[in-house]
Amino acid sequence: MKLHTISQKVLTVGIVSALGFGTLLAGGAGTAQAATQSAESVAVSKGTQVVNFGKKYMGTPYKFGASTSTTRVFDCSSFMKHIFKKYGVNLPRTSAAQSKVGKAVSKSNLKPGDLVFFSSGSRSTGKNITHVAVYAGNGKILHTYGKPGVTISDLNSGTWKRTYIKARRVL
């Protein structure tokens, strides 16, 4: 009886080991494919990191002309400057200047981390850049303005749909 129990345990360990090794080998093939895909998704991954870092400031108050040396208040461009700096991108101070860096990207090809620009608010002419946000994915933007402070808004409705001007990829 004792020998029978030991035999069952050895057999069980052997089967589990074989299954585990087979899974490891199968996972290795997936790793090669993932490595190939990772080169394509570096910008997306870094963009998502920028957005996730920015989300930590949800609710932080808005103040036009906020200093770039504080995180107690932000204006739209100081917020972008702050969250991108952590990931090695040194943006200019104003949204108008930020709209000239990186490369153009169409609205239909936005990826998380892309800067999106608007002509909105009291300084707007409908053509000048007065606001910047970061595309967060799924039609959402992360930015700061007015009463809500740092917030997430829908790019494809309301003010943001009407006042959208262009987008730039800096990652």
C-alpha positions as CSV (number, residue, x, y, z in Angstrom):
1,M,0.0,0.0,0.0
2,K,2.8,2.4,0.9
3,L,4.6,1.6,-2.4
4,H,1.4,2.2,-4.3
5,T,0.9,5.7,-2.7
6,I,4.5,6.6,-3.5
7,S,4.1,5.5,-7.1
8,Q,1.0,7.7,-7.5
9,K,2.8,10.7,-6.1
10,V,5.8,10.2,-8.4
11,L,3.5,9.8,-11.4
12,T,1.6,12.9,-10.4
13,V,4.8,15.0,-10.1
14,G,6.0,13.6,-13.4
15,I,2.8,14.6,-15.2
16,V,2.7,18.1,-13.6
17,S,6.3,18.6,-14.5
18,A,5.8,17.6,-18.1
19,L,2.7,19.8,-18.4
20,G,4.6,22.7,-16.8
21,F,7.6,22.3,-19.2
22,G,5.3,22.1,-22.2
23,T,3.6,25.3,-21.1
24,L,7.0,26.9,-20.7
25,L,8.0,25.9,-24.2
26,A,4.7,27.2,-25.7
27,G,5.2,30.4,-23.8
28,G,8.6,30.8,-25.3
29,A,7.1,31.0,-28.8
30,G,4.7,33.7,-27.6
31,T,7.6,35.6,-26.2
32,A,9.3,35.9,-29.6
33,Q,6.1,37.2,-31.1
34,A,5.6,39.6,-28.2
35,A,9.2,40.9,-28.7
36,T,8.4,41.6,-32.3
37,Q,5.2,43.4,-31.5
38,S,6.8,45.4,-28.6
39,A,8.9,47.5,-31.0
40,E,5.7,48.7,-32.6
41,S,4.0,49.5,-29.3
42,V,6.8,51.4,-27.5
43,A,5.1,54.8,-28.1
44,V,1.7,53.4,-27.1
45,S,3.1,51.9,-23.9
46,K,5.0,55.1,-23.0
47,G,1.9,57.1,-23.9
48,T,-0.2,55.1,-21.6
49,Q,2.4,55.6,-18.8
50,V,2.2,59.4,-19.3
51,V,-1.6,59.3,-19.1
52,N,-1.6,57.1,-16.0
53,F,0.9,59.4,-14.3
54,G,-1.3,62.4,-15.2
55,K,-4.4,60.7,-13.7
56,K,-2.7,60.8,-10.3
57,Y,-3.4,64.6,-10.4
58,M,-7.1,64.3,-11.0
59,G,-8.9,67.1,-9.3
60,T,-5.8,69.3,-8.9
61,P,-7.0,72.9,-9.4
62,Y,-6.6,74.9,-12.6
63,K,-4.9,78.3,-12.5
64,F,-4.1,80.2,-15.7
65,G,-0.4,81.0,-15.9
66,A,0.5,78.4,-13.2
67,S,4.2,78.1,-12.5
68,T,5.9,75.0,-13.9
69,S,7.7,74.6,-10.5
70,T,4.5,73.5,-8.6
71,T,2.1,70.6,-8.7
72,R,-0.5,72.3,-6.4
73,V,-2.1,74.0,-9.4
74,F,-1.7,73.6,-13.2
75,D,-2.8,75.3,-16.4
76,C,-3.2,73.1,-19.5
77,S,0.3,73.5,-20.8
78,S,2.1,73.4,-17.4
79,F,0.3,70.1,-16.8
80,M,1.4,68.7,-20.1
81,K,5.0,69.9,-19.5
82,H,5.0,68.2,-16.1
83,I,3.6,64.8,-17.0
84,F,5.7,64.5,-20.2
85,K,8.9,65.6,-18.4
86,K,8.8,62.4,-16.2
87,Y,9.1,60.4,-19.4
88,G,12.0,62.4,-21.0
89,V,10.0,64.8,-23.2
90,N,10.8,68.4,-22.5
91,L,7.9,70.4,-23.9
92,P,7.8,74.2,-24.4
93,R,5.8,76.3,-21.9
94,T,2.7,77.3,-23.9
95,S,0.1,75.3,-25.7
96,A,0.8,77.3,-28.9
97,A,4.5,76.4,-28.7
98,Q,3.7,72.8,-27.8
99,S,1.6,72.5,-31.0
100,K,4.7,72.9,-33.1
101,V,6.8,70.0,-31.7
102,G,6.7,66.4,-32.7
103,K,4.9,65.2,-35.8
104,A,1.4,65.7,-37.0
105,V,-1.1,62.9,-36.5
106,S,-4.7,62.7,-37.7
107,K,-7.6,62.6,-35.3
108,S,-8.4,59.1,-36.7
109,N,-4.9,57.8,-35.8
110,L,-4.6,59.1,-32.2
111,K,-2.8,57.0,-29.7
112,P,-2.6,57.4,-25.9
113,G,0.1,60.0,-25.2
114,D,-0.6,62.2,-28.3
115,L,-1.1,65.9,-27.7
116,V,-4.4,67.3,-28.9
117,F,-4.9,71.0,-29.4
118,F,-8.0,73.3,-29.3
119,S,-9.1,76.8,-29.9
120,S,-11.4,77.3,-27.0
121,G,-12.1,79.8,-24.2
122,S,-12.0,83.6,-24.0
123,R,-8.8,83.9,-26.0
124,S,-10.0,81.8,-28.9
125,T,-10.4,83.0,-32.5
126,G,-11.4,79.5,-33.7
127,K,-8.0,79.1,-35.4
128,N,-5.4,79.9,-32.7
129,I,-4.2,77.3,-30.2
130,T,-5.4,78.1,-26.7
131,H,-5.7,74.7,-25.1
132,V,-3.8,71.4,-25.0
133,A,-4.7,68.0,-23.6
134,V,-3.2,64.5,-23.9
135,Y,-5.2,61.7,-25.7
136,A,-6.0,59.0,-23.1
137,G,-7.5,56.4,-25.5
138,N,-11.1,55.4,-26.2
139,G,-12.1,58.9,-27.3
140,K,-11.1,60.5,-24.0
141,I,-8.6,63.3,-23.2
142,L,-6.8,64.1,-19.9
143,H,-6.4,67.8,-19.3
144,T,-7.1,70.7,-16.9
145,Y,-9.3,73.7,-17.2
146,G,-11.7,75.9,-15.2
147,K,-13.7,74.5,-12.3
148,P,-13.0,70.8,-12.6
149,G,-9.2,71.2,-12.6
150,V,-7.5,68.0,-13.9
151,T,-10.2,65.9,-15.5
152,I,-11.1,63.5,-18.3
153,S,-13.3,64.7,-21.1
154,D,-14.9,63.2,-24.2
155,L,-12.9,64.4,-27.3
156,N,-15.9,63.6,-29.6
157,S,-18.6,65.7,-28.0
158,G,-19.4,69.2,-26.9
159,T,-16.8,71.9,-26.7
160,W,-13.9,69.6,-27.4
161,K,-15.4,68.3,-30.6
162,R,-16.3,71.8,-31.8
163,T,-12.9,73.4,-30.9
164,Y,-10.5,70.6,-31.9
165,I,-7.7,72.0,-34.2
166,K,-5.0,69.3,-34.5
167,A,-2.8,66.7,-32.8
168,R,0.9,66.0,-32.5
169,R,2.9,62.9,-31.5
170,V,5.9,63.7,-29.3
171,L,6.7,60.1,-28.0
